[in-house]
Amino acid sequence: MQRRQQDGVQQHHDHADCCLVNMGELELPQLLPEIAMNFNAAFDDLARYVPAMQPTFQLGFNAPRPVPGVKHPDQLNWLNQNALFEYDWALYSAANANQPLSRTRPGTKLIGDSGGYQIAKGVWKADWSNEHCPDVAKYRQQVWDFFDADCDYGVGLDVPVFTLDQPKIRQAIGIQDENEALDASLRNFQWFIDNPPNCEMLMVLQGHDWPSCLNWYQAIKPYFRPPFTGFAFGSGTKISSYNTLMMLQQLHDDGHIRKKGPQLFHFLGRSNLAFTVFLTQVKRHLRTWNPEIEVTYDTSNAFRNAGFGGVYTGCNINPDEGWSMTTRNVSDLSFKGLSTRVSKVWPDTAVAYLLKRLTIGQLVPNNGKLDGYGYSIIMHHNTWMLLSAILEANNEYDNGARWNNHNELRHRLDQLLDLTFYDPDDDFDWYMTMNEAQLDWLCG
């Protein structure tokens, strides 16, 4: 498939191991050069994180300044040729299609978000209950144009349910309840079936509790046909690991998980570290069914945190306290001297390969305040740190070093995943019910 700004040739890379180095208050992978420059092979056996890029990331490229290690601002974008590190995946929203995303390196994959989030927030105002509303037609065409020109996968244009409790949102989008949201989503899905873009599409799964998730799924099942080839898990189907496994069992039992050939399962807007480990186990079990299945998930956290001056400095991995990224703020650098290296102010934390080279003045040149290029540098840094932390979290789970007291739960998770795909009898539902709270605790 030819996509604009790339030739669509998938590149393959050798696996490389990572080793741990103690970095004070936390541990992160001290990545070997092959991984530090290229994360693709490291994620082959893991669920793949898909950074949800924001337009402000590239806007900062318009006013670059000399920074050690960066010859051209386009190197900060891992989808470009000669990037400082390579990673093949990103997500970008159709809402930002007027600010095109640069993607010059062959083999990259772009998931197009349909703009459902803009509907949920009342930004895409339209009477979505009216098939003939001109604004509905306008937004559909905007999404189609973006998918057709730029994307390898497109998320179906749904009307999300998670903000329907807000009267202002209901008024802005013309939708009053979940049934109306479902009906509007089905009309959108049918429109894309009738007008398929030049990319594969993902059918969106929604709901809040399991009965509503199942009701949504039963309604969208007849629409699962080309261009829809995979699924995007949203709302209750991604928030609850119990609902995730129940939905996967439904998809399996109904024949919607392919036995051969590529298929994508994407989880919208979630990347907490424990959940990424859970999705890795899901991917590994799915691949015993079909080795070409891919499982991905996205968030914009690395970008949004940077927007508030947040700098990822590592991760905290403790099964009793929860797993999380550790964050400092650029305000910590104020009044430290512009010639002082960032790594001297934060000596007890892991500072990524690029940031550790910079002085405070090179990062925050305007009297300790970030400019557009500084924000772009931190967004790049945060993405590298999050990818590294995800590798570390999965490595810790696989090694079991911090899970000695939770082997029983690990065993139960493996049993649940086995039952999902190989035991369709009623014992599965009983086992899931008995372990729902423990499962959601284990998976964050």
N, C-alpha and C positions, 0 to 999 in steps of 0.2 A: 504494500500500500504506500503510495507516494503522499507525503505530507509536505505542506509548504515549509520551507527553510530546512528541510532535511531529506535524505534520500531513502530513509526507511530500512536501511540495512542493519540488521542486528549484529553487534559485535559480541564476541565471547572472550572471557578473560579467565586466567588460571586462578584457582583458589589460593589464598594466602592465610596463614595462621596469624592470630593476634596474641600478644602476651601482655600481662598486667604489670603495671608499675604503681607502687604506692605514691600517691600525690597528696599526702597530708590528710585533710578531713574527708577525702573521698578517694575512690579508685576509678580510673577510666582506662580503656585500652591504650597502651602505648603502641600505636599501629605501626606495623612495618611499612616501609615506603610504598610498597605496591598497593596496600589498602588505603593508606593516607591519601594517595593520589587517585585511587579508584575504589569506590565502595561496592561496585556491582557484584563481583564474585562473592564478597563477604555476605551478601544478602540472598544468595542463591537458595540456601536451605532455610531461610527465615521469611516470615511475612514481611513484605517490603513497605517501608515508610515512604509516603509520597508527599513531599513538602508542598503545601498549598501557597504558591507564590502570590505576593501582593504587588500591585503596580508601583508602589512606592520604592520597591527594591531596585527597579531599573531607572526610576526617575532620578535617583542619586547619581547615576552614571553620567548625567548631563553636565555635571560640574565636578569632574575629577581633580585630584591634586596628587602630588608625588607621595607615594606610600611604599615603603620597603616590601619587595616581593610581588608587587602588582605593576606590570608593565602597561596594562590597558584595563579599564574598568570591566570590559566584557568577560575578563577572566574570573570575576566573582560569580558569574552565572555558570553553574556546573553543566548546563545543557549546551554550552558553546564550545567550539574548538579552542584548544589551548587553555581550558579552564584550570584553575588552581587545583581543584579535585574534580573527578568525574563521578557522576551518578546519573543514571539514565531516566529517572522518573521525576515528574512534577505534575501538579494539578493547577489549573488556572480557570477563573470563572468567566463565563460568557458576559457577565455584567461589566467586565473590564476589557472586552474585546476591542474597544476603541484605543487601547494602549497595548499594541501587540507584544507578545512575549518573544524575545530573541531565542532562537534554537538552531544553532548552526552546525552542531555535531551530529553526524549520522548515527542512527540506532537509538535515539532517545524516544521516550514514550510520554505523551501528554494526555492526561485525563481532563476533559472539559467538564467543569461543573455547570449545570444548566441555569443557575440563577434562582433555584428554589429558595435559597437562603434570603435573597432579596424579596421574594414574595412573602416569606415568613415574617420578615421585619417590616413589611408594608412599604418598602422602597419601590417595588414594581407595582404601582397602583393600577388596578384594572378591575373590571367586573369579571372575575374568573369564573363566575357561575353562568356567564353568558357567552356561548360559543361564537357569537357574532360581534363581540365587543372589539372595536378597532385596536385598542391597546393590547388585547390578548394576541391578536394577529401580529402586531408589531414586535412584541417580545418573542413570540415563537420564531419569527423570521430572523431576529437577532441571534438567537441561540443556534438556529440551523446554519446560518452563515459561518459562525465561529466553528461549529463542529465540522462542517464540510471542508473548510479551508485549512484548519490548524490541528485538529485533534485525531488521536488514534482511538480513543474511547470517549463517549459522551454519556453523561448521567442524565437519565430521563427527566423531563421537565415536570416535576410533581408540585403539588401544593401541600407543603408540610403542615403537620397538625400541632406542633409543639408550642405555637403562640396563639392558638385560637381561643385561649382563655382571656385574651386582651381585647376589649371592645374596639379600641382604635384600629387594631390590626384587622379585625373582622370587617369594619367599615371600609378600610382602605382597599381590601382585596375582594370584597363582595362575597365572602364565604363565612357561613355562620356556625358550622359544626363539621365533625369528621366525615360524615356522609357526603356533604357537599364538597369537601376537600378531595375525597376519593373520586367522586364523579368528575370533578374538574381535571384531576390527574389522568383519569382514563381517557377523557377527550384529548388531552395533550398527547398521551401515548399513541392514540389512534392517528393523530395528525402526523406524528413522526413515522409511523408505519406506512402511511399513505405518501409521505414525502421523505424518504430515507436519505440522510446525509452520507457522505463518503467516509464513514467511520463506523465501528461497532458501537452499540449502545448498551447501557446497563439499566435494567428494570429496577425501579426504586421500591424498597420494602419499608413500610412505615407502621405506626401504631404506638401505643404506650404500654399496655399490659399484654400478656400473651393472647387473650381472646380477641383484642382489637387488632393485634398483629396478624393473627390467623385470618380474621375477617378481611383485612386489606389484601392479604396474599390470595385468598380464594377469589377475590374480585379481579385481581390483575393477571391471574393465570392465563386466561384466554388471549391476553395481549402479548404473551411471551413468544414472539416470533420475530424474524428479521425486520429491522436491523438490531433488535434486542437479542443479545447473545450471553450476557452475564447479569449479575445482580449487584446493586448498591444497597447496603444495609444502613438505614437511618432510624432515628428516634428510638423506639423501644427495642428494635431488633439489634441495635448495637450497644445500647446502654446496659442491657442485662445479658450476661453471658448465657444464662439459662435460655432466654428467648433466642439468642443466636443459635444455640445447638438445636433447639426445637425447630427453628426455621430450616436449618440445614437438613434435619431429618425429613421435613416436609418436601424440600426440594429433591432430596434423594429418592424418596418414595414415589414422587410424581415424575421421575425421569428427567428432571431439569439439571442434574449434574452430569456432565458429559463423561462417558467412559474413555473417550480418546479425543485428542485435539485440544488446542488452547481454549481456556475459559477463564474469565476474570471475576473474582468476588472482591468487592471493594467496600470498606467500612468508612462512613462519612464522619469526619470531624472528631476523631478520637485517637490519641496517641500516648496515653499514660503508660508508663513502662511495663507495669504488670499486665496490662491488656495486650501490649505488643507481644509478650511472651505467650499468652494464651492463643493469640492468632497464629503464632508460629506453630504451636501444637496442632491447631486446626489445619493449617496448610500441609503439615507433614502427613496427617491422617488423610486429607483429601488426595494427596499425591500417591497414596497407596491404592487409591481408586483410579486416578488418572494423573500420571506424572507431569502432564503439561498444564495443570491448573495453577493459577497464580492468585495469591491473596495479598491485598494491599489495603492501606489505610492512610488517612491524611489528617493534618491539622495545619493551621497557620500560626501556631504558637511561636515558632522561632522568629517570625516577622512581627507579630503583634507585640511580643515582649520587647523587641528592639524599639518599637514605636514609643515605648514608655522609658527607654533608656536601659532596659533590662539586658544583662549580659549573662549567658549561661556559663557557669564556671565548673560544672561537673554534675554528678548525680549522687543521690543517696539511695542505697539499696539495702533495705531492711524489711523483711517480711512481716515483722510485728508492727512497724510504724508506717508502712507504705513506701512505695518507691516513687521518687520524684527528682526533677532536675533542681540543682542548686543555682541560685541567681544572685548576682550583685548588680548594682546600679552605677551608671557612669557618674552620678553625683558623688560617689566615693572618691572620684579622681580630682575633685575640685581642690584647689589650693595646694596641690602636691608638687607643682613645678612642671612646666610644659616639657622640659627635657627629660623628665623621669620616665623610665620604662613602665608600662602597664604592669608587667610581671613583678616589679618591685613593690607596687602597691598591693597586689594580690598574690603574694608569694606562696600562700598555703593552698592555692587552688590550681586546677588544671586550666591553663590558658592555651587555646589551640595554636597550631603552627603559625598562623598569620598574626594573630593578636599579640603573641609574645614578642614579636619583632618591633612593635610600635612603641613610640613614646606617647605620653598623654597628649602632647600637642599635635601629633599626627592623627590621633583618633578624635580628639575634641579641640579643634584649633581656635574656636571662637570664644575665648574666655571661659573655657570649660564647658561650652555648649555644643551639642552635636549639630553638624550641618547635614545636608542630604547625603553626601558621600559617606560620612561617618555612620549614618543609619544603615546604608547599604553594606558597609564593612561588617557591622554587628550582625545584620541579618545573615550574611554569609557565614560568619563565625558561629552563630547560634545553630544554623543548620548543620554544620560540621560537628558541633558538640552533641546535638541531638542524635544524629546518625551514630556517632561513637558510643553514646550512652545506651542506645538500643542494642548495639552489638554486645556491650558489657552486660546488660540485663539478661539477654538470651544466653550468653556464656555462663553467667552465674547460675541460671536455672538448670542448664544442661549439666554443669559440674556438681550442682547440689551443695556447694560449699556453705551457703547461707540458708539451706532448706532442710537441715538435718532433722528438725522437729516437725516437719510437715510432709514427710514421705507418704503418710496415709492419704493426704489430700492430693499429692502428686499422682499417686496410684489411682485414686478415684477419678481424677481428670482423664487419665489414659483410658480407664474403663468407660467413662461417659463417651469419649470420642469413638471408641470401638463400637459401642452400642449404637451410636448415631448412624453409622453406615452399614453395620452388619447384623443387627438384631432388630427387626421391625416389629417384634411382638410387644405386648403391653408392659413387659418388664422394664422397658426403656422409660416409659412415662412414670412408673413407680419410682425408679431409681433417680430420675431427674427431680421429682418432687421431694424425695428424701434429702437431696443434696443441694437444693437450689440456693439456700443462704450461704452454705459453705463454698459453693462454686463461685458465686458472685464476690465473696470475700477474697478467694484465692486469685481471681482474675481482675481485681481492682475495680 
